[in-house]
Amino acid sequence: MSDQEKYWHAQSKEDVLSGLDVNQDKGLTSDQVSEKLNEYGKNELPEKESESELIKFLKHFHDVLIYILIVAAVITAVLGHYIDTAVILLVAVINASIGYFQESKAEQALEGIKNMLSLEANVLRNGSKQMIDASEVVPGDLVYLNAGDKIPADLRLLQADNLKTEEAALTGESTSTEKVTGELDEDTVLGDRENMAFSGTSVTSGTGVGIVVATGSHTEIGKINESISEVEELKTPLMKQTDRFGKQVAMFIVASSALLYVFGFFVRDYGAAELLLSIIGLAVAAIPEGLPAIISIILALGVQNMAKRKAIVRNLPSVETLGAVSVICSDKTGTLTKNEMTVTSVMTRESAYEVTGTGYSPKGEIKKDDTEVSVDEESHLKDLLKIMKTCNDAELQEDDGTWTINGEPTEGCLLTLAEKADGEVPRHDVISKIPFDSAYKYMAVLIEEEGERYIYIKGAPDRLFDMAKEGESDFDRSFWEDKMKERTTKGERVLAAGIKKVDSTKEEVDHDDLFSGVNFIGFTGIIDPPREEAIVAVEECKKAGIQVKMITGDHKDTAMAIGEQMGIGDGQKGLEGREIDEMSDEELSAAIMEYDVFARTSPENKLRLVKALQENDQVSAMTGDGVNDAPALKRADIGVAMGIKGTEVAKESSQMVLVDDNFETIVGAVEEGRRVYSNLKKTILFILPTNGAQSLLIMISILLGTTMPLSPIQILWVNMVIAVTVSLALAFEPLEEGAMNRKPRPVKTPLLTPYYIFRIAFVSLLIGGGTLLFSQNLLGADVDEAYLNSVVLQTVVIMQMFHLFNTRNEIGFAFNRNFFKNKVAFLVSGVLLGLQAFILYVPFMNVAFGTVPLGLDYWLIPIGLGIIVFTIIEIEKTITRKFVMKRNHQN
């Protein structure tokens, strides 16, 4: 194990100094610094090689269907059909361009981490303090810390004077961390390593001295940086399905093209070049070129809708993935809870009290037996409130009706408690003070009231119990410990209060004053209250078949209690980070499905939990706000970063950012995701019969040895322009009733279910067969190929327009109460008719696409055929609907 990978938190200060060969009075020498720079390198994070924009663009041609189009373009060029070649290549470039511009931004998480790192460090070298560039810091450097400093590297603390650091971005803890200098157990989790200070975090108060034990990529933030680089970004369910679908279509095209070429050449005596052009027409007809474009448009509209619901989606496929989410892993603080500490209960020697109201606003009451009490009539309650208000460094502030605190959240909520009292609670001037320190876990102040002097003490209950045991002969410790346990099992943090009367001449308070004569007054129960809307959202998730799991850096008891209040877990079962560390991947894969609450988790824990869910074929959404969450956010099917409290690193590693940090917003996004997926499926149900009908026409023509019904360029017109224009209407269809009362679709659900395959084949036969029958009477007449092609083109397009209205409701009746709700469907139908007039009656379009003008009868007959097709499909849907309802009833 290298020096930078040792368990420094488990070693004494003396062992750390000797292990790194450092003189505490002089620091490192210049020679030592040079040696260590050579050995460990600069205190910087490694750069990630960036990909050129050209390579990123060319990658979007890496698709089997695009390969077929490119081959078709080459063959048409060889045969001299240059307009066909140009249009086919244009389609390929358009698809690649759409993919390129809709791709998520290049990975910027590493840059976000670099911005967090300190620029300078105050170190001791050669016996003198000096400011150096943070990149020059090496293991063994002694670093001096002051309030406001960013910590330049991972430090083992040698001195800590009321030192507190803000580590939320790294550990997920919402409050500042008290620092100590003594050694800790080797298995102490990252969030509890109180004798360490970590690179990228900042000093909120106090001073300290630490010895550098890890730099650059060996720091905790460096390890996370490396994890982000190594985490494999998984394809979304939709991308996996479309890839699989593309390969299936490609296999069908290649196999059928080869067979038909052999048949046409040897049986029908087609010329090689003529037949090759027909086969290219078949390939182009079978490829749904418009599908990628319309999928991108539907997803982009979904992104806009989610933005209105305060969820910013950073890449398009993630919109659809949200609809498949089966597990949401949520942080606790600020997402499920309000991140506003609130006193909910008070216990004194006289009585127990409930406190109403949440947050820092002093709206609320202190009640006993559901009745508000006056503090002037409750002497012990008033004493407790005076202690909590005076023994306090925070300030409560109001700005335009919004209440905030300046100071520690726990102290802030005690001020709010005092303001809720029915009666005046004084805040005495402090004569002398023992500031709070985690080494002794209490704060004490000396005050004067009505000529008498008292010591007020506020702190951890066990320390106040010790004081009271020495100070009161009748103190019943077991009684108070039972009462405290009642509160902690409800997820409350308990703070106790005590008082001691002293001589009126006393000027200073010291620790020795606190272990005789102290009277125990009572305690307060503090909680970060759950969001009401989040409780409702969790219930909605259950109805939608979505599991909710809490993954937090908080303590296990608190997490389980809050979870139970929210409907997550049973309040009895939870796993801690250290327990996860001891599990094998197989054990964790089983545990992730059994447990719903995970506490004191590390970055590695979160990443392993995501992987364990994916091993169970679950589609997971993982929330996070800190640098520590970045690897898990990147690996999850949907990484959800917090917009308010989230770091830039978390946001850049995620697929979605919550503007309001609210769990309810995730559920709204899932609902939108289900709507998007439903509309995507309807779009496929609409577009593919177009390809099927055209392919059928070309196959039959080759088999019968007749004139080709459509040219490749006309097929591309239908596939790219008409299909995309009309199918756009389906993007605006509302969510079908009951969609949020169904379980998420299984992750392995194919894009084309057996019913979809039947429906596509059925509609392809209707449109293709109807067009073939209509055009048959032209084959015997003396019409040229352009005239025949124009009639076939017109018939396919008009019939497909009527099919749009079948598809708006998958198996429900088309003429329902939402029939006129989607006005876009009628608008695009008008656009379609306009485009058809454009290609038939504008001379330069006639030249480019090989079309000719048609008479009125060639508009009316296709409309009649469209009505017939629409009616037949509605009859099929009615039969299918009755069958599905009967099957569901039996189940």
Stockholm file with secondary structure:
# STOCKHOLM 1.0

chainA/1-891         MSDQEKYWHAQSKEDVLSGLDVNQDKGLTSDQVSEKLNEYGKNELPEKESESELIKFLKHFHDVLIYILIVAAVITAVLGHYIDTAVILLVAVINASIGYFQESKAEQALEGIKNMLSLEANVLRNGSKQMIDASEVVPGDLVYLNAGDKIPADLRLLQADNLKTEEAALTGESTSTEKVTGELDEDTVLGDRENMAFSGTSVTSGTGVGIVVATGSHTEIGKINESISEVEELKTPLMKQTDRFGKQVAMFIVASSALLYVFGFFVRDYGAAELLLSIIGLAVAAIPEGLPAIISIILALGVQNMAKRKAIVRNLPSVETLGAVSVICSDKTGTLTKNEMTVTSVMTRESAYEVTGTGYSPKGEIKKDDTEVSVDEESHLKDLLKIMKTCNDAELQEDDGTWTINGEPTEGCLLTLAEKADGEVPRHDVISKIPFDSAYKYMAVLIEEEGERYIYIKGAPDRLFDMAKEGESDFDRSFWEDKMKERTTKGERVLAAGIKKVDSTKEEVDHDDLFSGVNFIGFTGIIDPPREEAIVAVEECKKAGIQVKMITGDHKDTAMAIGEQMGIGDGQKGLEGREIDEMSDEELSAAIMEYDVFARTSPENKLRLVKALQENDQVSAMTGDGVNDAPALKRADIGVAMGIKGTEVAKESSQMVLVDDNFETIVGAVEEGRRVYSNLKKTILFILPTNGAQSLLIMISILLGTTMPLSPIQILWVNMVIAVTVSLALAFEPLEEGAMNRKPRPVKTPLLTPYYIFRIAFVSLLIGGGTLLFSQNLLGADVDEAYLNSVVLQTVVIMQMFHLFNTRNEIGFAFNRNFFKNKVAFLVSGVLLGLQAFILYVPFMNVAFGTVPLGLDYWLIPIGLGIIVFTIIEIEKTITRKFVMKRNHQN
#=GR chainA/1-891 SS CCGGGSCGGGSCHHHHHHHTTCBTTTBBCHHHHHHHHHHHCCSCCCCCCCCCHHHHHHGGGCSHHHHHHHHHHHHHHHTTCHHHHHHHHHHHHHHHHHHHHHSCCCCCHHHHHHHHSCSEEEEEETTEEEEEEGGGCCTTCEEEECTTCBCCSEEEEEEEEEEEEECHHHHCCSSCEECCCSCCCTTCCGGGCTTEECTTCEEEEEEEEEEEEECGGGSHHHHHHHHHHHCCCCCCHHHHHHHHHHHHHHHHHHHHHHHHHHHHHHTSCCCHHHHHHHHHHHHHHHSCTHHHHHHHHHHHHHHHHHHHTTEEESSTHHHHHHHTCCEEEECSTTTTBCSCCEEEEEEESSCEEEECCCSSSCCCCEEETTEECBGGGCHHHHHHHHHHHHSCCCEEEEETTEEEEESCHHHHHHHHHHHHSBSCCCCCCEEEEEEEETTTTEEEEEEEETTEEEEEEEECHHHHHHHHHHHCTTCCHHHHHHHHHHHHTTTCEEEEEEEEEECTTCCCCCGGGGGSSCEEEEEEEEECCBCHHHHHHHHHHHHTTCEEEEECSSCHHHHHHHHHHHTSSCSSCCEEHHHHHTSCHHHHHHHHHHCCEEESCCHHHHHHHHHHHHHTTCCEEEEECSGGGHHHHHHSSEEEEETTTCCHHHHHHCSEEETTCCHHHHHHHHHHHHHHHHHHHHHHHHHHHHHHHHHHHHHHHHHHTCCCSSCHHHHHIIIIIIHHHHHGGGGGCCCCTTGGGSCCCCTTCCSSCHHHHHHHHHHHHHHHHHHHHHHHHHHHSSCCHHHHHHHHHHHHHHHHHHHHHHHTSSSSCSSSTTTTTCHHHHHHHHHHHHHHHHHHHCHHHHHHHTCCCCCTHHHHHHHHHHHHHHHHHHHHHHHHHHHHHHHHHHC
#=GC SS_cons         CCGGGSCGGGSCHHHHHHHTTCBTTTBBCHHHHHHHHHHHCCSCCCCCCCCCHHHHHHGGGCSHHHHHHHHHHHHHHHTTCHHHHHHHHHHHHHHHHHHHHHSCCCCCHHHHHHHHSCSEEEEEETTEEEEEEGGGCCTTCEEEECTTCBCCSEEEEEEEEEEEEECHHHHCCSSCEECCCSCCCTTCCGGGCTTEECTTCEEEEEEEEEEEEECGGGSHHHHHHHHHHHCCCCCCHHHHHHHHHHHHHHHHHHHHHHHHHHHHHHTSCCCHHHHHHHHHHHHHHHSCTHHHHHHHHHHHHHHHHHHHTTEEESSTHHHHHHHTCCEEEECSTTTTBCSCCEEEEEEESSCEEEECCCSSSCCCCEEETTEECBGGGCHHHHHHHHHHHHSCCCEEEEETTEEEEESCHHHHHHHHHHHHSBSCCCCCCEEEEEEEETTTTEEEEEEEETTEEEEEEEECHHHHHHHHHHHCTTCCHHHHHHHHHHHHTTTCEEEEEEEEEECTTCCCCCGGGGGSSCEEEEEEEEECCBCHHHHHHHHHHHHTTCEEEEECSSCHHHHHHHHHHHTSSCSSCCEEHHHHHTSCHHHHHHHHHHCCEEESCCHHHHHHHHHHHHHTTCCEEEEECSGGGHHHHHHSSEEEEETTTCCHHHHHHCSEEETTCCHHHHHHHHHHHHHHHHHHHHHHHHHHHHHHHHHHHHHHHHHHTCCCSSCHHHHHIIIIIIHHHHHGGGGGCCCCTTGGGSCCCCTTCCSSCHHHHHHHHHHHHHHHHHHHHHHHHHHHSSCCHHHHHHHHHHHHHHHHHHHHHHHTSSSSCSSSTTTTTCHHHHHHHHHHHHHHHHHHHCHHHHHHHTCCCCCTHHHHHHHHHHHHHHHHHHHHHHHHHHHHHHHHHHC
//
